[in-house]
């Protein structure tokens, strides 16, 4: 646990393309937790909403467990502490798509 008020520190990574000016090019590839944070937060919100629509109230650790379970593995199989963590979060897989 960390200083995240009961939430484990984030261990999710993702690739995101977003418009910004980089050497005259309006698009660039960036990676890391700062790039993944908006997507991870959005998928967490979708999971919480999905559970509440079914009458369930999830604790933070249950949301994290759900995200770990449905993360799309990247790189070497399994958890990777340096590059991909548990994998790439996906709203499609988080809500039951395969």
Secondary structure as the mmCIF struct_conf table of DSSP 4:
data_model
#
loop_
_struct_conf.conf_type_id
_struct_conf.id
_struct_conf.beg_label_comp_id
_struct_conf.beg_label_asym_id
_struct_conf.beg_label_seq_id
_struct_conf.end_label_comp_id
_struct_conf.end_label_asym_id
_struct_conf.end_label_seq_id
TURN_TY1_P TURN_TY1_P1 UNK A 3 UNK A 6
BEND BEND1 UNK A 7 UNK A 7
HELX_LH_PP_P HELX_LH_PP_P1 UNK A 8 UNK A 10
STRN STRN1 UNK A 12 UNK A 12
STRN STRN2 UNK A 15 UNK A 22
TURN_TY1_P TURN_TY1_P2 UNK A 23 UNK A 24
STRN STRN3 UNK A 25 UNK A 31
BEND BEND2 UNK A 32 UNK A 32
HELX_RH_AL_P HELX_RH_AL_P1 UNK A 33 UNK A 53
TURN_TY1_P TURN_TY1_P3 UNK A 54 UNK A 55
HELX_RH_AL_P HELX_RH_AL_P2 UNK A 60 UNK A 70
STRN STRN4 UNK A 72 UNK A 72
BEND BEND3 UNK A 75 UNK A 78
STRN STRN5 UNK A 80 UNK A 80
TURN_TY1_P TURN_TY1_P4 UNK A 81 UNK A 84
STRN STRN6 UNK A 85 UNK A 85
TURN_TY1_P TURN_TY1_P5 UNK A 86 UNK A 86
STRN STRN7 UNK A 88 UNK A 88
HELX_RH_AL_P HELX_RH_AL_P3 UNK A 91 UNK A 94
TURN_TY1_P TURN_TY1_P6 UNK A 95 UNK A 96
#
